[in-house]
Amino acid sequence: MTPPTYTEDCFTRCGMAGAPLTDHLVIDAHAHLDTTSGFPYLDGGPDGLVTAMDRMGIRRSYVSSTWAIYGQDRRGNDHIIEAVQRYPERIRGYMVGNVGYPDTIWPELERCYAAGLRAVKIWSYGNRAGLPYDHPNYEAIFQFAEEKGLPILAHTWGNELDQLDVAFNKYPRIRWIMAHTGSQDLHKYVRVANVYPHVYLETCFSRCPRGLIEQLVAEVPLHKILWGSDTVFMSGANQLGRVLFARITPEQKQAILGENAARALES
């Protein structure tokens, strides 16, 4: 079998050498702390995360708590707040509201906002399994993010994009980041990124279809593509490699690996 070809550049050289990307801005738009029974791993705390970030050259990671997305919102959000306070230059936090208990959402998000968190994570499989994004219980989360002008990272697997169409129109101040682009129904991701100026695509995905990164660069505005790892569920190095060795220009790689996230998450 003929190995895939790529053009050597500063990114491929780091990848081949296993060297950290210290000369480049790398921002992980999708990472996690803490543990779950279904995904056991060795170190789900902030120290382990920062150690891994140093090994790869990731300057900042945006993290949510797996405890929070599985229903322990206050416990998980507290752990994220502590991690951000411990590593303010390296870790930024997503707050989570429990859609199973809608009356608790606004007070909890206000508490997290007061503590310095400036982004929101939603996951339709977590707090109340199977509750779709067009369910009324999500309205408090969307209204809060709209009022504050915050980004929302939404777990998606294709079909959730249909559930969010109304919200995209209703809440234009939210910067919507669609996680796991290409997991299925790639055409839906391409459509929303082209139709809505405030919808972005995030790249982490447990499979690695050849040409996916190149297709995204060809079919959607470059500034809409954000790199994420889904650490600790997936390997950050594996997810980096998908961009480092993509057949795109170094300038396009730099935009995806960090510049786009800096604008979408930090503006």
C-alpha positions as CSV (number, residue, x, y, z in Angstrom):
1,M,0.0,0.0,0.0
2,T,1.3,3.4,-1.0
3,P,1.6,5.7,2.1
4,P,-0.4,9.0,2.0
5,T,1.6,11.9,0.8
6,Y,1.8,15.3,2.3
7,T,3.9,18.5,1.9
8,E,6.5,18.9,4.5
9,D,6.2,22.1,6.6
10,C,6.8,23.2,10.2
11,F,3.7,21.3,11.4
12,T,4.5,18.0,9.7
13,R,8.1,18.2,11.0
14,C,6.8,18.6,14.6
15,G,4.4,15.7,14.1
16,M,7.1,13.4,12.7
17,A,9.5,14.3,15.5
18,G,6.8,14.1,18.2
19,A,7.8,17.6,19.2
20,P,5.5,20.1,20.9
21,L,4.1,22.9,18.8
22,T,5.7,25.6,20.9
23,D,6.1,28.1,18.1
24,H,2.4,28.0,17.2
25,L,-0.8,29.0,18.8
26,V,-2.7,25.8,19.6
27,I,-6.1,26.0,21.4
28,D,-8.1,23.0,22.2
29,A,-11.7,24.0,21.9
30,H,-13.1,20.7,23.3
31,A,-11.7,18.9,26.3
32,H,-12.8,17.4,29.6
33,L,-11.8,16.9,33.2
34,D,-13.0,14.3,35.7
35,T,-14.1,10.7,35.2
36,T,-17.0,8.5,34.3
37,S,-17.8,4.8,34.9
38,G,-18.3,4.2,31.2
39,F,-14.9,5.7,30.2
40,P,-12.2,4.8,32.8
41,Y,-8.9,6.7,32.4
42,L,-5.8,7.3,34.4
43,D,-5.8,11.0,35.2
44,G,-8.8,13.2,34.8
45,G,-7.5,16.1,36.8
46,P,-6.1,19.5,35.8
47,D,-2.5,18.6,36.6
48,G,-2.6,15.7,34.2
49,L,-4.3,17.8,31.5
50,V,-1.6,20.5,31.7
51,T,1.1,17.9,31.5
52,A,-0.4,16.5,28.4
53,M,-0.8,20.0,27.0
54,D,2.9,20.8,27.5
55,R,3.9,17.6,25.8
56,M,1.9,18.6,22.7
57,G,2.4,22.4,22.8
58,I,-1.2,23.2,23.5
59,R,-1.4,26.7,24.9
60,R,-5.0,26.7,26.2
61,S,-7.7,24.1,26.6
62,Y,-11.4,24.8,27.0
63,V,-12.8,22.1,29.3
64,S,-16.1,20.9,30.7
65,S,-16.6,18.4,33.6
66,T,-17.8,14.9,32.8
67,W,-19.5,15.0,36.2
68,A,-21.5,18.0,35.1
69,I,-22.6,16.7,31.8
70,Y,-23.7,13.5,33.5
71,G,-26.0,15.4,35.9
72,Q,-23.8,16.5,38.8
73,D,-23.7,20.0,37.5
74,R,-22.7,21.9,40.6
75,R,-20.0,19.4,41.6
76,G,-18.5,19.4,38.1
77,N,-18.8,23.2,37.6
78,D,-17.0,23.7,40.9
79,H,-14.1,21.5,39.7
80,I,-13.9,23.5,36.5
81,I,-13.8,26.8,38.4
82,E,-11.0,25.4,40.6
83,A,-9.0,24.3,37.6
84,V,-9.4,27.7,35.9
85,Q,-8.3,29.4,39.0
86,R,-5.3,27.1,39.4
87,Y,-4.2,27.4,35.7
88,P,-5.7,30.7,34.5
89,E,-3.4,31.0,31.5
90,R,-3.9,27.4,30.4
91,I,-7.4,26.2,31.2
92,R,-10.7,27.9,30.4
93,G,-14.0,26.5,31.4
94,Y,-17.4,25.6,30.0
95,M,-20.3,25.8,32.5
96,V,-23.1,23.2,32.4
97,G,-26.7,23.5,33.4
98,N,-28.9,20.5,34.3
99,V,-31.7,20.4,31.7
100,G,-33.5,17.7,33.8
101,Y,-34.2,20.5,36.4
102,P,-34.9,23.6,34.4
103,D,-35.5,25.8,37.5
104,T,-31.9,25.3,38.6
105,I,-30.3,26.3,35.3
106,W,-30.3,30.1,35.5
107,P,-29.0,30.3,39.1
108,E,-26.3,27.8,38.4
109,L,-25.1,29.5,35.2
110,E,-25.1,32.9,37.0
111,R,-23.0,31.4,39.8
112,C,-20.5,30.1,37.2
113,Y,-20.5,33.3,35.3
114,A,-19.7,35.2,38.5
115,A,-16.8,32.8,39.1
116,G,-15.3,33.7,35.7
117,L,-16.6,31.0,33.3
118,R,-17.4,32.4,29.9
119,A,-18.6,29.5,27.7
120,V,-21.4,26.9,27.9
121,K,-21.5,23.1,27.1
122,I,-24.6,21.2,26.2
123,W,-24.8,17.4,25.6
124,S,-28.1,15.8,24.7
125,Y,-27.1,12.4,25.9
126,G,-26.1,13.5,29.4
127,N,-28.1,15.1,32.2
128,R,-31.4,13.7,30.9
129,A,-30.7,11.1,28.2
130,G,-32.4,11.6,24.9
131,L,-33.8,15.1,25.7
132,P,-33.4,16.8,22.3
133,Y,-32.0,20.3,21.8
134,D,-35.4,21.6,20.7
135,H,-37.0,20.6,24.1
136,P,-38.2,23.7,26.1
137,N,-35.9,22.8,29.0
138,Y,-33.0,24.1,27.0
139,E,-34.5,27.6,26.6
140,A,-33.0,28.8,29.9
141,I,-29.5,27.9,28.8
142,F,-29.9,29.5,25.4
143,Q,-31.5,32.6,26.8
144,F,-28.6,33.0,29.3
145,A,-25.9,32.6,26.7
146,E,-27.7,35.0,24.4
147,E,-28.0,37.6,27.1
148,K,-24.3,37.3,28.0
149,G,-23.1,36.8,24.4
150,L,-21.4,33.5,25.2
151,P,-20.3,30.6,23.0
152,I,-22.1,27.3,23.3
153,L,-20.2,24.0,22.5
154,A,-22.9,21.5,21.5
155,H,-22.3,17.8,21.3
156,T,-23.7,16.7,17.9
157,W,-23.8,13.5,15.9
158,G,-25.6,14.7,12.8
159,N,-29.3,14.6,13.8
160,E,-28.9,17.2,16.5
161,L,-28.2,19.9,13.9
162,D,-31.9,19.7,12.8
163,Q,-33.0,20.2,16.4
164,L,-30.9,23.4,16.7
165,D,-32.0,25.1,13.5
166,V,-34.7,27.1,15.4
167,A,-32.2,28.2,18.0
168,F,-29.7,29.3,15.4
169,N,-32.2,31.8,14.1
170,K,-33.6,32.8,17.5
171,Y,-30.3,33.4,19.3
172,P,-27.9,35.3,17.0
173,R,-25.6,36.5,19.7
174,I,-24.5,33.0,20.6
175,R,-21.5,31.6,18.9
176,W,-22.6,28.0,18.3
177,I,-19.8,25.5,18.0
178,M,-20.8,22.1,16.6
179,A,-18.7,19.3,18.1
180,H,-17.7,16.1,16.2
181,T,-18.0,17.5,12.7
182,G,-18.3,14.7,10.2
183,S,-19.4,12.0,12.6
184,Q,-22.3,11.5,10.3
185,D,-24.4,13.7,7.9
186,L,-21.4,15.8,6.9
187,H,-23.6,17.8,4.5
188,K,-25.6,19.1,7.5
189,Y,-22.5,20.5,9.1
190,V,-21.4,22.1,5.8
191,R,-24.8,23.7,5.4
192,V,-25.1,25.3,8.8
193,A,-21.6,26.7,8.7
194,N,-22.4,28.3,5.4
195,V,-25.9,29.5,6.2
196,Y,-25.4,30.9,9.7
197,P,-22.6,33.4,10.3
198,H,-22.5,32.5,14.0
199,V,-22.2,28.7,13.7
200,Y,-18.8,27.0,13.8
201,L,-17.5,23.5,13.3
202,E,-15.2,21.6,15.7
203,T,-13.2,18.7,14.5
204,C,-12.7,16.0,17.2
205,F,-14.0,12.6,16.0
206,S,-13.0,9.1,17.0
207,R,-12.7,8.0,13.4
208,C,-10.3,9.6,10.9
209,P,-11.9,9.6,7.4
210,R,-9.2,10.5,4.8
211,G,-9.7,13.9,3.4
212,L,-12.2,15.2,5.9
213,I,-10.1,18.2,7.0
214,E,-9.3,19.0,3.4
215,Q,-13.0,18.8,2.5
216,L,-14.0,21.2,5.3
217,V,-11.4,23.7,4.2
218,A,-12.7,23.5,0.6
219,E,-16.4,23.7,1.5
220,V,-16.8,26.1,4.4
221,P,-15.2,29.4,5.4
222,L,-11.8,28.7,7.0
223,H,-12.5,30.8,10.1
224,K,-15.4,28.5,11.0
225,I,-13.2,25.4,11.6
226,L,-11.9,24.9,15.2
227,W,-9.6,22.2,16.4
228,G,-10.6,20.1,19.4
229,S,-9.4,16.9,21.0
230,D,-12.2,15.5,23.2
231,T,-9.5,14.9,25.8
232,V,-9.6,12.8,28.0
233,F,-12.0,10.6,26.0
234,M,-9.7,10.6,23.0
235,S,-6.0,11.2,22.5
236,G,-5.0,14.8,21.9
237,A,-2.0,13.6,19.9
238,N,-4.2,11.6,17.6
239,Q,-6.5,14.5,17.0
240,L,-3.6,16.9,16.3
241,G,-2.2,14.5,13.7
242,R,-5.4,14.9,11.7
243,V,-4.6,18.5,11.1
244,L,-0.8,18.4,11.1
245,F,-0.7,16.0,8.2
246,A,-3.7,17.3,6.3
247,R,-3.0,18.4,2.7
248,I,-3.7,22.1,3.4
249,T,-1.4,25.1,3.7
250,P,0.5,25.9,6.9
251,E,-1.6,29.1,7.2
252,Q,-4.7,27.0,7.1
253,K,-3.4,24.7,9.7
254,Q,-2.5,27.6,12.0
255,A,-6.0,29.0,11.6
256,I,-7.7,25.7,12.5
257,L,-5.3,24.8,15.4
258,G,-5.6,28.1,17.3
259,E,-6.4,31.4,15.5
260,N,-10.1,30.5,14.8
261,A,-10.7,29.4,18.4
262,A,-9.1,32.5,19.8
263,R,-11.7,34.6,17.9
264,A,-14.7,32.4,18.4
265,L,-14.2,31.7,22.1
266,E,-12.3,34.7,23.3
267,S,-13.8,37.7,21.4
